[in-house]
Amino acid sequence: MRSPLHASCACLSAAVLLAALPAAAVDLPNVGGEPMAVDVVNTAAAVYHFDNRNDNPNIPSRHLDDNYGELLERLDAQINWWRLQLGARINASFYPISPSATDIDLQRKVLRDEVNFGLDDAARELHSRYRTTVYPAKLWLTYTQPGVEATVGDFYAQLGRGLVFSVRKLDELAIDTTVRGGRLVLDKDFQLLRLEATAFAGQMNPLRLDEASGRRLHGDGSPLFFLFPGRDGAGDLRDPRTQEVTAKARPNYLEDTALGGRLEVGVKGVEIAANGSLLLRKSYTEELRRCELEHVGDEGDAAGVCAAEYPEFELTGAPHAQRFNEIRTFSGSVSVPSVANHGDVYVEVAGQQLRERHRDSAGNGQGDLSGYAVYAAANARGGPVAVLLEGKHYRRFFSLASNIDTNALSNVGFNAPEFAGVAYSQPPTAEPIYTKPLGAPNVCVTGGRGRVDYRFNRTTAVYAWLGRYVSFSEREENNDCNTEDRYRTSTWDTAVGAEIDLDSGRSHVRAWAGGRQVDAAATDGIFYSESYVRYDVVKHLAGPFSLQVQGNNQRQYKIDAYGFEGENYIALQWSPHLTAILGHEYTSPELGGCEAPEGGGICHYFNGGLQWKSGGSATALQRVFDTAQLFVGQRRGGLRCVSGVCRVFPSFEGARLELVSRF
């Protein structure tokens, strides 16, 4: 069997050979009298990680994310013919250099008590990380004709504004979840009446590899996910010194099943829709209990054998929605796309029923739970003024959390905390997209935001917003939505900004500053506050050259921490081909992103990069080297959020070379 390094060399040789061939468009023959088109995009990356300076003597994962190399490959291909589109995405990862639980330096630290964990803990942590993986991440076949669209395979889906169901790609958080199954969309216009109906069913398909950490998601197995990494792909957990089996292999993801639909009626400028979804979880609670009872008194690790055959996740600290095996969510919405040609209005009312509460191994569990949500948004436009108003009122309303073992403290080696952001709905937050939520504020919240934009002319505009929110699930878990003052937090969120276009649109200034303060009723004091400045400035220099500076700088205060974090970048651009970038990032150790440097102070991260774009596809060389990027240096770790979905990224120190080829 050839090594991954040999395979990479073969791919590189093929690319160079292709680049040397005469450039000519490939004319595909008509099939059945219909033209055929093929689009192929290949993204290859070579990455090396040095010591990222985040070591913690109590956390094995902080010592096992240094000094390793990875080769990443993603191949996206589409064939379009007649009314059909066939698509596939193949993901591959190789780790020619990776951490080891028997590393000499690590053994020395363990022997000298420099860390508070053992080699067996390191082996568990590495059990699902840095493993060679090649699998068909996405596959689909779509048939389209006027009024009909049918898909078999992977697809994205959103019902309403995301209250009922929403799976899509979030590049900023490295999340790409689809449904693998079937979807049918029917659309018919009857002049005065338009009808659109959508129905889908399938199993949820999150990406199985987290590139930022090298963690792999092991499924329990399903005919829909052939060639996917499963529990058997990881193998049994073994002692790093004796290689004796210490725990049987088990998955960290039990495939969720989802069904949903939407019926929309449009008449006389009003659109009315009904949405519904049903989420069904795979559970082995009863089988696990029977297995353990059958093995009472047996010698050996009977509990471990049962847990491997009938895996269950420790739900303490898990998202509340993960504790129910059946979740029904439904809504009705009314939308007026145009109000006297000067605005629009959208209102959605949703209900949620959480049923079949997951029981523990002793058979204990609480009862059912129901909740509801109301979301509304309105825009008004007149002359130079535009106004946005949006509000929310949620009670016991939960995001549809995935059935992934994300508890970092239980089932170490079989869990996947890096996938905690994977969810199947995204209730609107009515807040700026980059707001970092505390606790689970949207479970029980009432609030809204108003924004006013004023445009002086075609090149200059200013804006401001003000938000007010009252939550009862921000300070601590409050799934029953108790509205006593002990749970209550009150938030003000505000910002002002400006947008200025210069040099006939070739230069611009985008800048805004804001603040956020959360007060706790129980203590009559500040629970959290932050202030920030964000900016994006481009100055055209001459011809194809321009200079861009971009940054985000903020101050944060929490009850137990106070600090600063941010990043500032400067780039020289030769449009459309070359960009040279220099950056500086920083964070306070008190915010948890790094270990305090000697003498205290702030952790600093410096980096640089180059990006090349061919700007065309006339030659084979331009297609092979469509985009090339080189990054060298450091990036701070920390929490990153997009519209209420967040994940913690580890800090990075190393180099990354990425090549995108398009054919």
N, C-alpha and C positions, 0 to 999 in steps of 0.2 A: 504493500500500500504506500502511495506517495505521501510525503510529508506535506503539511500546509504550506511550508516555505517553498517547496518545489511547485505546488499548485499556483502560488502567487507569481512565481517567476514565469510560469507558462502563460498566465494571463497577461503579464507585462509584455512578454515576447510577442504575443498575438496582437496586442495593441500597437506595438511599434511596427510590426509587419503591415497591419492595416493602414497605418499612417503613411507608409511608404508607397502604397498602391495609388494609381491614378484616381483623382477625385471624380466621381460620376454618380449621379442619382441611380438608385436601384429601381428599375421599372418592373414592378410585380405584374404578372399576367392577370388579366381579368378572369374571374372564376364565375361561370354561369352568366357571363355578360355584365358582371358587377365588378368595379375596381376594388382592389385590396390595398390597405395601407398598414405598415408595421412601424411602430414606435418603440424604441428601446433606449432606456436610460440606465447606465451603470454607475454606481457610486462606490468608490473604493477608498479606504482610509487606512493608513498605518499610524499607530499611536504608541508613544512610549511615555510611561508615567514614572517620574522620579518621586522622591519623598515630598509629600504635599503638606508636611508640617502640621498634621492634625492629630498626632498620637495622643491617646488617652490610656493610662495604665489599666483602666477598668473595662475597656471596650475592645475586644479582639479585632473587630472590623477596621478600626482606626490604624492598626498595625499591619493590616494585610491588604492595603490599597496603595502600596508603594512599590517602585522598582519592578514594573512588569510591562510587557509589550503586547499589543493586540493588532490583529489585521481584521478589518471589518469590510464586508461586501454586501451591497444591496442592488439587486437587479430587478428593474421594473420593465415589463414588456406588455404591449397592447397590440392586438390585431383587430382592425376594423374592416368588415366586409358586409355589404348589403345592409341589413338592419341589425347585424350582430356585432358585439364587441366582446372579445375574449382577452382577459387580462390576468397577469400573475406578478407576484412579488416574491423573490427568493432572498432570504436573509442568511448570511453566513458570518461566523466569527471564529477566529483562531487565536490562540495564545501561545506563541512560540517561547515566550519567557513569562513565567507566572510565579506568584508567591507559593511557598511550601510550608506545611506545618512542621517540617523537620529542618527548616533553615537554621544554620549554625548561629546566626545572630539572634534569632528568636529563642533558640534553646538557651543561649547565654543569658538573655533577659529573664527567662523563666527561672533558671537556676539561681540567679542573683536577686530574685524577688523584685525585679524592676517593673514587672507587670503583675496584675492580680488575676491572672488566668493561666491555664496550663496548655500544653500542646494539644490535648484532646479537644479543648475549646476552639483552638485554631483550626483543627481538622474539621470540626462541625461547621465553622464559618465558611470554610472553603468548599464544602460539599456541593454547593449550588452556585459557585462562582468560577469564572475563568475556564469554562468547559467548551471544547470545540463543538460548534453547532451549525448545522446546515438544514434548513427546512423551508417549505413553501408557506410563507407568512400570510399571503393573501392570494386568493384565486376567485375569479368570477366570470360569468357569462351573462351578458345582457342583451335582450331583444327589445328593439324600440320601433314603434310605428305610431302615426298620429293617434293620440288618445290612449295608447297602451305602452307600458314599460314593464318588463318582467326580468328579474335578476335571480340567478342561481349562484350561490357562492357568497363572497364577502361584499358587504355594502354598509355605508353610513346611514344613520337614520336620526331624524329629530321630529318630535311631535309637539306642535305648539312652540312655545318659547323655551322648552327644555324642562318644564316642570314634570312632565309625564315620562319622557324618554329622550335621551340625547347621547349619541356616540359619534365622535368625530376625531379629527386629528388635531393635536395640540403640540406643534413642533417645539414651542418654547419649553415644554415640560417633558419632551420625549415620550408622549403618550399617543398611541394610535390604535384605537379600539374599533372593531367592526362587529357586525352580526354575521355569522356564517350560516346560511340557510336559504330562504327564498323570500322574495318581495314582489308584490304586484301593485302597480299604480295605474288607475284608470281615470281618464279625464274626458269630459264631454261638455261641449258648449251648446246650450239650447237657446241661443240668442238672448232671451231675457233671464236665463238661468244657467249657471255653470255648476257642474258637479265634479268633484274629484274625490276618489277613494283610494286609500293606501292600506295594505295589509302585509304583515311580515311575520316570520317565525324562524327561529334558529337558536344556535348556541353562541354565547359571547366569545369573541376572539381578540383578547388583548395581545400586544406584542410579547413574545416570550423572552426577549433579551433586553436588559437595561444596559445600554452602552456606557453610561456614566460610572457604573459600579461593577460591571461584568457579571451581575446576578442573572441567573436563569430561572425562568418560571417553568415548573414541572407540572403538567396536567395529569389528571387521573386517567385519561384515555377516553376517546370517543371516535366512532367511525368517521366523523366529519373532519377530524384533525389527524389525518394520516401523515406519517413522517415527522410529527411534532415531538419536541422533547417531552418525555414523560418520566415517571418515577424510576422506571427501569434504566433510562438513559443515564441517570445519576449514579446508579448502583447503590449498594449498601454502604453505610457509614462504617469506617474501619479505624482502628487505633493506629495513629501515625507511626508507631514504633514496631508493634507486633503484627500489624495488618489483620488482627482479629476483628470480626464483625461485631460492632458495638450497638448498632441499630439497623433495622431493616429499612430499605428505601420506602419513601412515601412522598406523595405529591404536596405541593404548596398551593395548588389551585384546583378546585373542584368546579368543573364546567357548569356555568349558569345557563339556563334556558329562558328565552324571552319571546313573548308574543305581543304584537301590538297592531294598532290600526288607527286610521284617521278618516273622517268623513267631513268634507268641506262643501258648503253650499254658498254660492255667490249670487246675489241678486240686488239690482239697483244700487250699486256702490257700497253694499254691506256684505261682509263675508262672515259666515257663522260656521264654526267647526266643533266637532266632538272628537276627543282623543282618548285612547285607552291603552294601557300596557299591563302585562302580567309577567312577573319575574318569579321563576321557580328555581330553587336551589337544590343541589344534590346534597344529601345528608346520609350519614351512616350511623346515626345515634343509636337506633334500635339494634342494628346488627352488631355494633361494638359492645353494647351491654350484654347481648346474648353470648357473644364470643368470650367475654371476660367471665361470665357466670359458668360457662362450660369448662373453662380452664382453671377454676378455683382449686388450689391445692397442687397444681401441676408444677413440676420442677422447671427451672429455666425462666427465661424472660417471656412469660405468657402474655403479659400486658403489652410488651413491645411487639410481639407477633400480631396481636389483635389490632393494635394501633396502625401497623403497617398494612394489614389487610382491609381494615375499615377506618380510614383516616378521619379524624375530627380535629378542628382547630380550637385552640383556647380563645374564647371570645371576650375575656376580660380586657377591657380597654379597646376592643374592636369597635368600628362604627356600628351604631345601634341597628341600622337596617340590615346588617349582616347576621343579626341574631334571629331573623325570621326566615322561614323556608318558603313563604309565599307572600308576595307583595303586589297588591292591586292598586294601580294609580290611574286616575281618569280625570278629564277636565272638559270644560266647555269654554269656547272663546268667541268674542265678537270683535271684528276688526272693521274700521271704516278707513280705507286707504286714503281718501281725500275728503276733507271737510271744507267745502267752498273753495277748493284749490289753495287753501292756506294752512293746511295741517292734516293730522291723522290721529286716530285714537285706537288703542288696543286694550282689551280687558280679558283676562283669563282667570277662571275660578276652578280650582282642582281639589280633588279628594284623594285620600290615601288610606288603604286598609292593610295593616301588617298582620298576617295570620300565621298559624302553625309555628309558634315561637320555638326556637331551637332549644332543646333540653340538654342539660348536662348529663354526665355519665351516671348520675344518681337518679335521673329521671325528673329532676326539678326544673321548673320553668314558670314564668309568669304568663298572664293572659294576653289576649289580643290587644292591639292598639290601633287607633284611627286618628286621622288628622286632616287638615285642610290648608289651602293656600289661596291667596288672592293677589294677583299682580296686575298692575295697570300702567300704561304709558301713553303720553300724549305729546304731540309736537305741534307748534304753531309758528307760522312764518308770515311776516308782513314787512315789506320794505327792507331796511337794514337789520331788522331784529328777528332772531329765532329763539324760541323758548322750548325747552324740554322739561317735562314733569314725569316722574315715574315713582311708583310706590309699591310697597309689598306689605302683606299681613299674613304671616305663616304661624300655624299652630300645630305642633307635633307632626311636622312635615319633614321628611328625611330624604336626602340624596340616596339613590339606589347604589349602595356600595357593592363592590365585587366580592365574590367568595374566594378571596385570596388570604392566606395566612400572613398578615402584615404585623403581627405582634412581635416586636424585636426581642422580647424577653422570654418567649416560650418557643419550644420546638426549634431551637437554634440549629441551623444546618438544613432545616426543612422549611423555614419561613422565608418570606420575601418582603421585608419592610419597605424596600425601594418602590414597590408597586402600590403603595397606599393611596395614591392619587387616582387610581383607576376606578371609575364609577360610570353608571349607565344613565344618569340624568344630571342636569345642570340647572337647578332653579335660579332664575335671575337674581342677582344680588342688589340691583338698583344702586350700585356703587362703582367707583372707578375700577377698571379691570385689574389693576396691580395691587389693590388693597389686600393686606394680609389678615385673614380672619383669626380671631382668638377663640379657642374652643370650637363650638359649633353654633355660631350666632344665628344662622338662618333656621334652626329648628323651631325656635319660638321668638319671633321678632315682628315689630311693626315699625315702619319708617319709610322714608323716601328722600328723593333728591330733586332739586330744581337747578337747571342750568340755563343761562342767558348768554347768547352770542350777539355781538354787535359788529357789523361790518361797515367801516368808514368808506371804503371803496373796494375795488377789485383786488387790491394788494395788501390791505391792512384790516385786521379784525382783532377784537378782544373778547374775552369770555370770562365767566365766573360761575361757580356752582356752590351750593350749600346743601348739605345733607343732614338729616336728623333721624336717629334710629334708637329704639328702645328694645333691648334683647333680654331674655330670661334664660339663655343657654350659653352664655359667653364665658362666665367665670367658672362654672362647674357643670357637670352633666345634669340635665334637667329634662329628661325625655317625656315626662308627664306634663310639662309646661306649667309648672307651679309659678304663679305670678307674685309671690311674696318678694319683699324688698331684698331678702338675702341673695336672691338670684339676679336682681335687676341691674343692668348697666345702661347708661345713657351716653350716646355718642353724637358729637358734632364733627362733621367733615366738610372742609371748605378749601377752595383753591381759586386762584386767578391766573390768567395767562394771556398770551398774545401770539398772533401769527402774522408775519410780515414777509411778503414776497418782493424780491429786488432783482435788478438786472434782467428784466423781462422773464422772470420766473426761474432764472438759472441760479439765483441765490435765495435763501430764505432764513428766517429766524422763527423757531418754535420754542417757546419758553413758558414755563408755568411754575408756580410755587404754591404750596398748600400745607395744611396741617390737619391733624386728627386728634381728638381727645375723647377718651372713654372714662366716664366716672362710675364708680360703684356705689349704689345706694346704701349698701350695708356698712360701708366704712366712711361714707360721705367724703371720699377723696378720689384722687386720680388713680385709675386702674392701669391705664396705658395712654401714652401720648406719642406723637411723632410729628415732625415737620420736615419738609423736603423741598428741594429745588431740582427740576428736571429741564433739560434743554437739548435742542438739536439745531445747530447753526451750520449752514453751508454758504461759503463765499466763493463765487466764481472768480478765478484768477485771470486766465486768458485762454482763448481757444478751447481745447478739451480739458483743461486743468482746473481743478477746484479744490478747496480745503474745507473739511468738515470736522466739527467738534461736537461731541455728544456726551451727555453725562446724566447721572442721577446721584444726588447726595442727600442723605437723610440722617436725622437724629432720632433716636428711639429711647423711650423711658418705659420701663416696666417696674413692677413692685420690687423685683429682685435683681434688676439689671438696668444699666444706663450706658448708652454707647452710640457710636457712629458707624455708618457703613455706606459704601457707594462705589461708583466707578466713573472714570472720565477717559474718553478716547479722542484721539486726533488722527485724521486720515487725509492723505494726499491722494487725489483721484485723477487718473488719466482716463477719461471716459472714451469708450466703454471698457477699456482693456485692463488697466492695472490700478490697484489700490494698495497703498502702503499704510499700515495702521500701527500706532503705538498706544498702549493703554496702561492705566494705573488703577488698581482696585484696593480697597481697604475695608477693614472691619475691626470692631472692638472685641477682644476676647470675651467680655462679659455677655455678648450676644450669642455665644456658643459656636461661632464659625471657625475658631482657631484656638490653639493653645497660646497662652501669653508668652511673648518673647522675653528674653532675659532683660531684666530691668524694668519690665512692664511696658505699657504703651499699646499702640495700635499695630495690628498685623498689616503689612503692605504686600501687594502683589503687582509685579510688573510683567508686561508681555508685549509682543510685537507680532506682526503678521503681514503676509502678502496675499493678494487675491488677483487671479488672472481670469479674464473672460474673453473668449475668442471673438465674440461679437458677430458671429455668422456661422454658416454651415456649408459654405461653398466647397471646402476641401475636406479630405478625410482627416487631415491633421487638426482642423478646427473642430471636427466632430469628436475626435478622441480626447482632445484637450479643451472641451467646451468651457469648463470651469476648473481651476486648480487653486487650492488654498493651502497656505502654510501658516501654522500658529506655533509660536515658541514662547514659553514663559509660564506665568502663573495666573490662576483665577481663584477668587475667594469662594468658599462654600457658603451655604445658607439656604434659607427658605425662599423659593420663587413661586409666585402666584399669578394665575390668569383667570379672571372672572370667578373667583371663589375656589378654584382648583389649585392645590398647592403640592409641592414636593420639596424635600430637602436634597440639595445637590452637595456632593463632597467637594472639597477644594481640589484644585488640579495644579500640578506642576510637571511640565514635560513638553512634548512636541507632538503635533498632529499634522499630517500631510494628507490632503483629500483631493481626489480627482473625480470629476463628473464627466462622463462621456455620453453623447447623444447620437443616435443613429436612426 
